Structures are given as structure tokens and as C-alpha cells.
Amino acid sequence: MNNNKKPLNEAEIISRLKQGRVSFPPLSLRFKERKQPKAGARLDGLVEITWAKVKADFALEIKALSTPKAFMDALSLLKNTRLTKNLLPMLIVPFLNEERLKELEKEGISGIDLCGNGIVTAADKFAIYRTGQPNRFPSYSPIKNVYRKNSSLVSRLFLVRPVFTSVNEVLEGIKDLDFMSKALNRPSINLSTVSKALAEMENDLIISRNNGQIRLLQPEVLLDKLSENYRAPENRSIISLKVDLDRLSLLKRLAESSKEANTPVMVGGLSSVSRYAVMQRGEEVTIYSARPEEVIKQLPGKETDKFANLKLVEIEDATVYFDAREENGLLWSSPVQTYLELMKGDKRDQETAQQVRNEILTPLKKTLQ
């Protein structure tokens, strides 16, 4: 299914209603042009719903998008519109999942979609609830997934700093923390992509844009979305080494090697855990670098698969290095990168990830209070 297919507009949904192409058995629907100048005047039309010989009239709010923002906007409008006594409120959108149907049920508002899901209630007449039909109208997005690859730099930035005043300020914030872009002297993201990513995040109710502020609304949900969509970066090569140094000495030597080779290296997420959580890991250190062969030249060790204490992974992915934390000349993975890697690990890793999660969310919640 093509997620980039442009959606129906509201006029096309009304056309389907007029043609009888919107159904919700065993009910029958008949669209009626809005005639009342007051009741339902802010809404999109009326529909007469019949079951056997029982009828009820509904005032419609129609949305062409099924995004969380579109749903909440429509729900707010229906809750705050005064209708005449003989009219009931109803929402029509391309798709309603079970969570949104439950929300409609809680608010006492009917709603149906174009896929066969819905809740239609008229007191003392009928009440029908149906869910489980798949989404045949995925939302159009100019970016396939704003929570993955380079467009996810926007999301990652909001988990470091939750409030901005402009799209340009967001872009500059990304540039400041984009270590790989600086090292390779090439941009990872442009203003247009940032703007599109912000629009999608607003549709998902992750951020709001009001009164000259772009503000993070749901840090927990944003972190969950990044985790759900995270894929381990592609690596070109992995080199395992046995270096005759203890862990602390090895880390110090890596910082020196990075400087001598004039190439940044970063301690991988799983090897950075001790900075953000209490967890014992093995002696092996995983290092990410765009040019590991240059780093190796500076190290007193040899390649081996047995008893290796250093793993060098060739990675150029900007998202991995984003917001890396520098200490004593060595870069460490950010709390977000560390969390994402832990969440892809075993049960013990995922339990440890909750400590890192708190490390990320606690300061954000204080800032947003």
C-alpha cells in the first residue's frame, strides 16, 4: 500500500455520501444538504440514518485526514457546537482505529469511517459499534517516516531541547549537535525537510505551534515513536581487535588515536550505558567511526575474533552521532542513541533502558512545566 498516495478531500467524501458509497450495515445513510442557518451551521452537512423504520438525523463534521490532530480538532468542534434537539453529532473520517472509537464512545459522539469501522448511537433507537477493518486510506506524507533516518534528527533534537521559536531555529539546533555533518562537511538535513517533519509531528500531536512557539507536547510518545521506528544503522565493516590495555587506558588511547588520525570516533550506545544507568557490561568496547582503518593505525593491537576487547564499526549515519557527549577528547553516544540501542536488545537491556528513559524525560518534563 502506498503511504504517499494523496488523500481524498472533504468534497470527495461528501460526494461518496451523496452517491451512497459510504455504508455502515445494517444502517442505511442518506446525505441531506444543510438547510438550517443556525443548527449545525459550522458543520458539513446532515445525514439521515435509518434502521428498519427507526430514523435519526446527524449533523456531520467531515475530515479528509485521519491524523491525531485532525481527529482532536473535529472532536473539539463537535463537542462545542450547539445543535437543535433533533440533531446528533457525527464525525466522518477516512479511518478510525479502536482507540479513537473508544474516545468517541466516551464523549457520546457518533463516528464512522470509509473502511467500515464506526460507532453510531441514537438514544432509545439504535447503538452499533464495529471495529477491526484495516485502514485503506493511509495519510499522505511528503516524508515516508519522520521518525527514521535523517528526518528523525528533528525528533531527536526535541528530546534535547523542547521549545523553539522558528523552523530556522530548529535547523540551527540540529546543525549544532550534528557531529557527523561537521566532520564530513556536508549537511544532513535542509530547511524544507525540517519544515515537513514538523508538520507531521504536529499532525501526530507530538508538538504544537502556537503564539510564536514550536513546543514539545508529548515527550514520552515521541521517544516511543523513535524506538518503534529505530533500525540499526548500516555498517560497512566491523573490525575486532585485541588491544593490550585495560578499559580506561583503552578509552584514553582511543581519544589520542582519534586526534592523531584527525577522524572522530564515538563510543557505541551499548558501551555508553554506564554514563546514564547502572549496568555491568563486558570489557569489550564498541566504537563507531567513519574511518576505522585510520584509527587502527594508531592502536597497539591486532585483529582477532578471540578475546577481542575492541570492536570498530564503520558508520557514517548522522543520526547515530547526533548529540554525542564529549569527555576527555572522546565522544560518547547520546542518551537517546543509548536508549534506542538498549530497546533493541534482550530483556536485561530493555530493563536498563528504563533508567536511561528517565534520564531523558525528567529534565524535559521540568522544562515543560
C-alpha positions in Angstrom: 0.0 0.0 0.0 1.4 3.4 -1.0 1.5 5.7 2.0 2.3 8.6 -0.2 -0.9 8.5 -2.2 -2.7 11.8 -1.8 -5.9 11.5 0.3 -9.5 12.3 -0.5 -10.6 15.8 0.2 -13.7 16.7 2.1 -15.7 17.4 -1.1 -14.9 13.9 -2.4 -16.1 12.3 0.9 -19.4 14.3 0.6 -19.7 13.1 -3.0 -19.4 9.5 -1.8 -22.1 10.1 0.8 -24.4 11.5 -1.9 -23.8 8.6 -4.1 -24.5 6.1 -1.3 -20.9 4.8 -1.3 -20.5 5.2 2.4 -22.1 2.3 4.2 -22.4 1.0 7.7 -24.7 -2.0 7.7 -27.3 -2.7 9.0 -27.9 1.1 8.9 -28.7 3.0 5.8 -27.4 6.5 5.3 -28.9 9.4 3.2 -27.0 12.6 2.9 -29.0 15.8 3.2 -27.8 19.3 2.3 -27.6 21.6 5.3 -30.6 23.9 5.3 -30.6 25.1 8.9 -28.9 28.6 9.1 -28.1 28.1 12.8 -28.1 24.5 13.9 -25.1 22.8 12.6 -24.2 25.8 10.5 -20.5 25.3 11.2 -20.7 21.7 10.2 -20.5 20.0 6.8 -24.0 18.6 6.3 -26.7 16.3 7.6 -27.2 12.6 7.3 -30.4 10.7 7.9 -29.7 7.2 9.3 -32.3 4.5 9.2 -32.6 1.1 10.8 -35.8 -0.7 9.9 -38.4 2.0 10.4 -36.4 3.9 13.0 -34.7 7.2 11.9 -32.3 9.7 13.4 -30.7 12.8 12.0 -27.0 13.6 12.5 -25.0 16.8 11.9 -21.7 16.0 10.2 -18.2 17.1 10.7 -16.1 15.6 7.9 -12.3 15.5 7.9 -10.1 14.4 5.0 -7.3 13.4 7.2 -7.2 10.7 10.0 -4.3 12.2 11.9 -4.5 12.6 15.7 -4.6 16.4 15.2 -7.4 16.3 12.7 -9.4 13.9 15.0 -8.9 16.0 18.1 -9.8 19.2 16.2 -13.0 17.6 14.9 -13.9 16.2 18.3 -13.5 19.6 19.9 -15.7 21.2 17.2 -18.5 18.6 17.7 -18.3 18.9 21.5 -18.6 22.7 21.3 -21.2 23.1 18.6 -24.8 23.7 19.8 -27.2 21.6 17.9 -31.0 21.6 17.8 -32.8 19.0 19.8 -33.4 16.7 16.9 -29.8 16.6 15.7 -27.0 14.4 16.9 -23.3 14.9 16.3 -21.3 12.7 14.0 -17.7 12.6 12.7 -16.7 11.1 9.3 -13.1 10.5 8.5 -11.2 8.0 6.2 -10.2 5.8 9.1 -11.0 5.3 12.8 -8.9 3.0 14.9 -10.2 1.3 18.1 -8.6 3.9 20.4 -10.4 6.8 18.6 -13.7 4.8 18.6 -13.4 4.5 22.4 -12.8 8.2 22.6 -15.9 8.9 20.6 -17.9 6.5 22.8 -16.7 8.2 25.9 -17.7 11.6 24.6 -21.1 10.3 23.4 -20.4 11.2 19.8 -21.0 9.0 16.8 -18.4 8.5 14.1 -17.9 6.3 11.0 -15.0 5.9 8.6 -14.7 4.9 4.9 -13.4 1.4 5.9 -16.4 0.0 7.8 -15.4 1.0 11.3 -17.6 3.1 13.5 -19.9 3.8 16.4 -23.4 5.1 15.8 -25.7 5.8 18.7 -29.1 7.3 18.9 -30.7 7.0 22.4 -33.7 4.6 22.5 -33.3 3.9 18.8 -30.1 2.1 18.0 -26.5 1.7 19.0 -23.9 -0.1 16.8 -20.2 -0.4 17.3 -17.8 -2.0 14.8 -14.0 -2.1 14.6 -11.3 -4.3 13.1 -11.4 -3.2 9.4 -7.9 -2.2 8.1 -7.0 1.3 7.0 -7.5 1.7 3.2 -6.6 5.4 3.3 -3.2 5.9 4.9 -2.4 9.5 5.5 -0.4 11.3 2.8 3.1 12.4 3.9 5.8 14.1 1.8 8.3 12.2 4.0 7.8 8.5 4.3 8.7 8.3 8.0 9.7 11.4 10.1 10.9 9.2 13.0 13.5 7.3 11.0 16.7 8.2 9.1 17.9 11.8 8.8 14.4 13.3 9.2 14.4 11.9 12.7 17.1 14.4 13.6 14.2 16.8 14.2 12.6 14.4 16.7 15.9 13.8 18.4 16.5 17.5 18.8 13.2 18.0 20.7 14.3 15.4 23.2 17.3 17.6 24.0 15.6 21.0 23.8 11.8 21.1 23.8 10.9 24.7 22.8 11.9 26.8 19.7 10.7 30.0 18.1 11.0 29.2 14.4 11.8 26.5 11.8 15.2 28.1 11.2 16.0 27.9 14.9 15.2 24.1 14.8 17.5 23.7 11.8 20.3 25.6 13.5 19.8 23.5 16.6 20.3 20.3 14.6 23.4 21.7 13.0 24.9 22.5 16.4 24.6 18.9 17.5 25.2 17.1 14.2 28.8 15.9 14.7 28.9 13.8 11.6 27.8 16.7 9.4 30.6 18.8 10.8 33.2 16.0 10.4 32.3 15.3 6.8 31.5 18.9 6.0 28.1 18.1 4.4 24.6 18.9 5.6 22.4 16.0 6.9 19.1 17.8 6.5 17.7 21.0 4.9 15.1 23.6 5.9 12.4 22.1 3.7 12.8 18.6 5.3 12.7 20.2 8.8 9.5 22.0 7.9 7.8 18.9 6.6 8.9 16.9 9.6 7.5 19.5 12.0 4.2 19.4 10.1 4.0 15.6 10.6 4.9 15.9 14.2 2.1 18.5 14.7 -0.4 16.2 13.0 0.7 13.5 15.4 0.1 15.9 18.4 3.8 15.5 19.3 4.4 19.2 19.0 2.3 22.4 18.9 2.8 25.6 17.0 1.1 28.5 18.8 1.9 32.1 19.8 5.3 32.0 18.1 6.5 28.8 19.8 7.2 25.4 18.5 6.7 23.3 21.6 7.1 19.6 22.5 3.8 18.3 23.9 4.3 14.6 24.5 8.0 13.6 25.2 7.1 10.1 26.2 5.1 9.5 23.0 8.0 11.0 20.9 10.5 8.7 22.5 8.3 5.7 21.9 7.9 6.6 18.2 11.6 6.8 17.8 12.0 3.4 19.5 9.3 1.8 17.4 10.8 3.1 14.2 14.5 2.6 15.0 16.6 0.4 12.8 20.3 -0.4 13.5 22.4 1.7 11.1 24.1 0.1 8.1 27.7 -0.6 8.7 30.3 -1.1 6.0 32.7 -3.1 8.1 33.4 -4.4 11.6 36.9 -5.0 12.9 37.6 -6.8 16.2 40.9 -6.1 17.9 42.8 -7.4 21.0 44.5 -4.3 22.5 46.8 -4.9 25.4 45.3 -2.2 27.6 42.6 -2.1 30.3 39.3 -0.4 29.6 40.2 3.0 31.0 43.6 3.0 29.3 42.0 1.9 26.0 39.5 4.7 26.1 42.3 7.2 26.7 44.3 5.7 23.8 41.2 5.9 21.6 40.8 9.6 22.3 44.5 10.1 21.4 44.1 8.0 18.2 41.1 10.0 17.1 43.1 13.2 17.4 46.2 11.8 15.7 44.1 10.3 12.8 42.0 13.5 12.6 38.8 11.5 12.5 36.1 11.4 15.1 35.3 8.2 17.0 32.4 7.6 19.3 31.7 5.0 21.9 28.7 3.0 20.8 25.3 3.1 22.6 25.6 -0.2 24.5 29.2 0.7 25.6 27.9 4.1 26.8 25.3 2.8 29.2 27.3 3.4 32.3 27.1 7.1 31.7 23.3 7.1 32.1 22.4 3.9 34.0 23.6 1.3 36.5 24.6 -1.8 34.5 27.6 -4.0 34.3 28.8 -4.8 30.8 31.8 -6.8 29.5 35.2 -5.4 28.9 34.7 -5.2 25.1 34.2 -1.6 23.9 32.3 -0.8 20.7 33.5 2.2 18.8 31.8 3.9 15.8 33.9 5.7 13.2 33.6 6.9 9.6 37.2 5.9 9.0 38.1 3.0 11.4 41.2 2.0 9.3 42.8 5.3 10.3 42.1 4.7 13.9 43.6 1.2 13.8 46.9 2.5 12.6 47.3 4.4 15.9 46.5 1.4 18.2 48.8 -1.2 19.7 46.7 -4.2 18.9 46.0 -6.9 16.4 42.9 -8.1 14.6 41.3 -11.2 16.2 37.9 -12.9 16.7 39.0 -14.4 20.1 39.2 -12.4 23.3 38.8 -9.1 21.5 38.3 -6.1 23.7 37.6 -3.5 21.0 35.2 -3.6 18.1 35.4 -0.9 15.5 32.3 -0.3 13.4 32.4 1.8 10.3 29.3 4.0 10.3 28.6 7.4 8.8 24.9 7.7 9.8 24.3 11.2 11.1 21.5 10.1 13.5 23.9 7.8 15.4 26.4 10.6 16.2 23.7 13.2 16.9 24.1 14.9 20.3 27.2 12.9 21.1 28.6 13.9 24.5 32.3 14.7 24.6 34.5 13.9 27.6 38.3 14.0 27.7 38.6 14.1 23.9 36.3 11.1 23.3 32.7 11.2 22.1 30.0 9.1 23.8 26.6 8.1 22.4 23.8 10.4 23.5 21.2 9.2 26.0 18.7 8.9 23.1 21.0 6.7 21.0 21.9 4.6 24.0 18.2 4.1 24.8 17.3 3.1 21.3 20.1 0.5 21.2 19.1 -0.9 24.5 15.5 -1.2 23.5 16.6 -3.5 20.6 18.4 -5.7 23.0 17.4 -8.6 25.3 15.2 -8.4 28.4 18.0 -7.1 30.6 18.9 -4.4 28.1 15.3 -3.3 27.9 15.0 -3.1 31.7 18.1 -1.0 31.8 16.7 1.2 29.1 14.1 2.4 31.6 16.8 4.1 33.6 18.0 5.9 30.5 14.5 6.8 29.6 14.1 8.6 32.9 17.4 10.4 32.3 16.0 11.7 29.0 12.4 12.6 30.2 12.9 14.0 33.7 14.6 17.3 32.6 12.2 17.7 29.7 9.2 17.5 32.0 10.7 20.1 34.3 11.3 22.5 31.4 7.8 22.0 30.0 6.0 22.6 33.4 
